[in-house]
Amino acid sequence: MRSRLYLLWFLTELSSAYFLLRKESGYTDLAGFLISHATAVGLTIMIYGILMGTDRTLRKRVMSRAFVAFLLAVSAIPVIGPAAGLSFCLFLRFYPIYPVRSESFHKVDRDVLLVLQKSVESRTMPISEALLIRGLTRSQGLKMVGVIGEMDWSATKSGLLKYIIRLSPHQSVVLMAIDVLKRKMDVILFEITQLESAGEPDRSGLLRLANLYHEICYLDLADPVMKPFYASKSCDCAVRAFHQGGTEDDALFAVRYLLEADRVEEAGMIYRQVREDGDYFFPKWITYEFELAFRSRNYDVFQDLYLLIESGGGVFIPDRVKEAASAWRKVLTSAWL
């Protein structure tokens, strides 16, 4: 079918060129030219519809009244017009305007999966938990909360208890889950109150306060509205402990909590202060240097550190840091991410 259309289009183009370029012309030749030219224009539009209709991307983007009007205007030019219009259609249909990246055919790298795992879990876990929690009976729900209560505390445990509170249809199960969460929160707040009421805390007290405030956020015990407050308190205590102690370990402790709270500029200031003071051991700081470069969008330093980790890392750089460096570099350079 398509080959016949091409052959017919070629014959009509040939005939229109013959009638147009013929030296002895009359009304008969003019009529023959008009008929053959109109047929060539119509065949061009027909071939355009067939070519564009067989490609989903082109059908959505190119098959419009505006493009048809443009194609008609071009094809109306004697002899040259239909050839130009058909060339446009063939170019759009067969030239690879949308090249396929080779990454699309590769398996997802394990390191990239590890980096993205946390964000994926936050979307998939609530769905599975909701389906399970809504279908539990009262006795099953109470037994589940009892088993969860005996587990070690983690962010997953707090998340499960919060979903039970939100989704369980049984009031006794909800109250039991609230009690488990409240008891843990009360223990942490009681210790915080004791440390703060004892007067101005020293370096060790400030480090303990920072850990306790951070634990509230890390274990997901507080409401989302209060998490920034507890994270800020944790960072403030860690920074005060650094100013009192001034050791490299205190600086590492403060930089870690500041980066978690997205206070990148303050973390960078402490890092630069430690480097200027000379109390600096590279293997301890390589992880934080890498994250500071990435979070502050200093990609030149990021690339230099990556090359150092890959080429000169050797013994003193942990394997986890090497995996993280490789994964983040792939995330930054991968087109499909």
C-alpha positions in Angstrom: 0.0 0.0 0.0 2.7 2.5 1.0 5.0 1.5 -1.9 2.1 2.1 -4.3 1.5 5.6 -2.8 5.2 6.4 -3.3 5.1 5.2 -6.9 2.0 7.2 -7.6 3.5 10.3 -5.9 6.6 10.0 -8.1 4.6 9.7 -11.3 2.4 12.7 -10.5 5.6 14.7 -9.6 7.1 13.7 -12.9 4.1 14.6 -14.8 3.7 18.0 -13.1 7.4 18.7 -13.9 6.8 17.6 -17.5 3.8 19.9 -18.0 5.5 22.8 -16.2 8.8 22.7 -18.1 7.4 21.9 -21.5 8.2 24.7 -24.0 5.0 24.5 -26.1 2.3 25.0 -23.5 -1.4 25.6 -23.8 -4.6 25.3 -21.8 -4.3 21.5 -22.0 -0.8 21.5 -20.5 -2.0 24.0 -17.8 -4.9 21.8 -16.9 -2.6 18.7 -16.8 -0.2 20.5 -14.6 -2.8 21.7 -12.2 -4.4 18.2 -11.9 -1.0 16.4 -11.5 0.2 19.0 -8.9 -3.0 18.9 -6.9 -2.7 15.1 -6.9 0.9 15.3 -5.7 -0.1 17.6 -2.9 -2.9 15.3 -1.9 -0.7 12.3 -1.9 1.9 14.2 0.2 -0.8 14.9 2.8 -2.0 11.3 2.7 1.6 9.9 3.2 2.1 12.4 6.0 -1.0 11.0 7.8 0.1 7.4 7.4 3.7 8.1 8.6 2.8 10.2 11.6 -0.1 8.0 12.6 2.1 4.9 13.0 4.3 6.6 15.7 2.8 7.4 19.1 5.2 10.3 19.9 4.8 12.0 16.5 1.1 11.4 16.5 0.8 13.5 19.7 3.3 16.2 18.7 3.1 16.7 14.9 -0.5 15.7 13.8 -2.0 19.2 14.3 -3.8 21.7 12.2 -0.9 24.1 12.3 1.5 21.5 10.9 -0.9 20.5 8.2 -1.3 24.1 7.2 2.5 24.5 7.0 2.8 21.3 5.0 0.1 22.6 2.5 1.8 25.9 2.2 5.1 24.3 1.4 3.6 21.7 -0.9 1.8 24.3 -2.9 5.1 25.4 -4.5 5.2 23.8 -8.0 7.3 20.7 -8.3 9.7 21.5 -5.4 6.9 21.9 -2.8 5.6 18.2 -2.7 9.2 16.9 -2.7 10.1 19.2 0.3 6.9 18.3 2.2 7.6 14.6 1.7 11.2 15.0 2.8 10.0 16.7 6.0 7.7 13.8 6.8 10.3 11.1 6.0 12.9 13.0 8.1 10.5 13.2 11.1 9.5 9.6 10.9 12.8 7.8 10.3 15.5 10.0 11.7 16.2 9.2 15.4 15.3 12.6 16.9 14.7 10.9 20.3 17.9 8.9 20.8 17.7 6.1 23.4 20.3 6.3 26.2 22.3 3.1 26.7 21.5 3.3 30.5 17.9 2.4 29.7 19.0 -1.1 28.8 21.3 -1.7 31.7 20.3 -3.1 35.0 20.0 -0.6 37.9 23.3 -0.5 39.7 23.4 -1.9 43.2 25.0 1.2 44.6 22.4 3.5 43.1 19.7 1.3 44.6 21.2 1.6 48.1 21.2 5.4 47.8 17.5 5.5 46.6 16.3 2.8 49.0 15.3 5.1 51.8 13.1 7.3 49.7 11.4 4.3 48.1 10.7 2.6 51.5 9.0 5.7 52.7 6.4 5.4 49.9 5.9 1.6 49.7 5.8 0.7 53.5 2.7 2.8 54.4 0.6 0.9 51.7 1.5 -2.5 52.9 1.1 -1.6 56.6 -2.3 0.0 55.9 -3.6 -3.2 54.2 -2.4 -5.3 57.1 -3.4 -3.1 60.0 -7.0 -2.5 58.8 -7.6 -6.2 58.6 -6.5 -7.2 62.1 -8.9 -8.2 64.7 -8.8 -6.7 68.3 -6.9 -9.6 69.7 -4.5 -9.7 66.8 -3.9 -6.0 67.1 -3.2 -6.1 70.8 -0.8 -9.0 70.3 1.0 -7.1 67.5 1.4 -4.0 69.6 2.8 -6.2 72.5 5.4 -7.8 70.2 6.4 -4.4 68.7 6.7 -3.0 72.3 9.3 -5.6 73.2 11.4 -4.8 70.2 14.4 -2.5 70.3 13.6 1.1 69.5 14.1 2.2 65.9 12.5 4.5 63.4 10.7 1.5 61.9 9.1 0.7 65.3 7.8 4.2 65.7 6.5 4.3 62.2 4.6 1.0 62.7 3.1 2.3 66.0 2.0 5.5 64.3 0.3 3.7 61.5 -1.5 1.5 64.0 -2.7 4.6 65.8 -3.9 6.1 62.5 -5.5 3.1 60.8 -6.6 0.6 63.5 -10.4 0.4 63.8 -10.1 -0.8 67.5 -9.8 1.8 70.2 -8.0 -0.4 72.7 -5.3 -1.2 70.1 -4.9 2.5 69.4 -4.6 3.4 73.1 -2.0 0.7 73.7 0.1 1.9 70.8 -0.2 5.5 72.1 1.0 4.4 75.5 4.1 2.6 74.1 5.1 5.7 72.2 4.3 8.1 75.1 6.4 6.0 77.6 9.5 6.2 75.4 9.1 9.9 74.8 8.5 10.5 78.6 11.8 8.7 79.4 13.8 10.9 77.0 12.1 14.1 78.1 12.6 13.3 81.8 16.3 12.8 81.3 16.5 16.1 79.3 14.7 17.9 82.1 17.1 16.5 84.7 20.2 17.6 82.7 18.9 21.1 82.0 17.7 21.7 85.5 21.1 20.9 87.0 22.5 24.2 85.9 24.8 25.1 83.0 25.8 21.7 81.6 29.4 20.9 80.9 30.8 19.4 77.7 29.7 15.8 78.5 26.2 17.1 79.5 25.9 19.0 76.3 26.9 15.9 74.3 24.3 13.9 76.1 21.6 16.5 75.5 22.5 16.6 71.8 22.1 12.8 71.7 18.8 12.9 73.5 17.3 15.6 71.3 18.6 13.8 68.2 17.1 10.5 69.4 13.7 12.0 69.4 14.0 12.8 65.7 16.0 9.7 64.8 13.4 7.4 66.4 10.5 9.4 64.9 8.9 10.0 68.2 7.8 13.6 67.8 5.1 15.0 65.5 6.4 16.3 62.1 5.8 19.9 63.3 8.1 19.5 66.3 10.9 17.6 64.5 12.7 20.8 63.3 12.6 22.2 66.9 14.2 19.0 68.4 16.7 18.8 65.5 17.7 22.5 66.1 18.1 21.9 69.9 20.4 18.9 69.1 22.5 21.0 66.8 22.8 23.9 69.3 23.9 21.5 72.1 26.5 19.9 69.8 27.9 23.3 68.6 28.1 24.5 72.3 30.0 21.2 73.2 32.4 21.9 70.4 33.0 25.5 71.5 33.7 24.2 75.1 35.8 21.2 74.2 37.3 22.3 70.9 38.5 18.8 70.0 38.3 17.2 66.6 35.8 14.6 67.8 33.5 17.3 69.1 33.7 19.0 65.7 32.9 15.7 63.9 29.9 15.3 66.2 28.6 18.8 65.6 29.1 18.6 61.8 27.2 15.3 61.6 24.2 16.7 63.4 24.3 20.0 61.4 24.3 18.2 58.1 21.4 16.0 59.2 19.5 19.2 60.1 20.4 20.8 56.7 22.5 23.5 58.3 25.2 23.2 55.7 26.8 26.6 56.1 27.4 26.2 59.9 28.9 22.7 59.3 31.2 24.2 56.7 32.3 26.9 59.1 33.2 24.3 61.8 35.1 22.2 59.2 37.1 25.2 58.0 37.9 26.2 61.6 39.2 22.7 62.4 41.4 22.8 59.2 42.8 26.2 60.1 43.6 25.1 63.7 45.6 22.2 62.3 43.8 19.5 64.4 42.7 17.6 61.3 43.0 13.9 60.5 41.9 13.3 56.9 40.5 9.7 57.2 38.0 10.9 59.8 36.8 13.8 57.7 36.7 12.3 54.2 33.0 11.3 54.6 31.9 14.8 55.8 34.1 16.5 53.2 32.4 14.5 50.5 28.9 15.4 51.8 29.8 19.0 52.3 31.0 19.3 48.7 27.8 17.7 47.5 25.4 19.6 49.7 27.0 23.0 49.0 27.0 22.2 45.2 30.8 22.5 45.0 31.0 19.9 42.3 34.7 20.6 41.5 35.7 19.6 45.0 33.2 16.7 44.8 35.0 15.4 41.6 38.4 15.9 43.2 37.4 13.9 46.3 35.9 11.2 44.1 39.1 10.8 42.1 41.1 10.7 45.4 38.8 8.0 46.8 39.0 6.0 43.6 42.8 6.3 42.9 44.5 7.1 46.2 42.0 5.9 48.8 43.7 2.6 49.4 43.6 1.4 53.0 42.5 4.3 55.1 39.1 5.0 53.3 36.3 2.6 54.4 34.5 0.6 51.7 31.2 2.2 52.6 32.6 5.6 51.7 33.9 4.3 48.4 30.5 2.8 47.6 28.7 6.0 48.6 31.1 8.1 46.4 30.5 5.8 43.5 26.8 5.9 43.9 26.4 9.6 44.3 28.6 10.2 41.2 26.3 7.8 39.2 23.3 9.7 40.5 24.7 13.0 39.4 25.8 11.9 36.0 23.0 9.4 35.1 20.5 10.9 32.6 17.7 8.6 33.5 17.7 9.6 37.2 
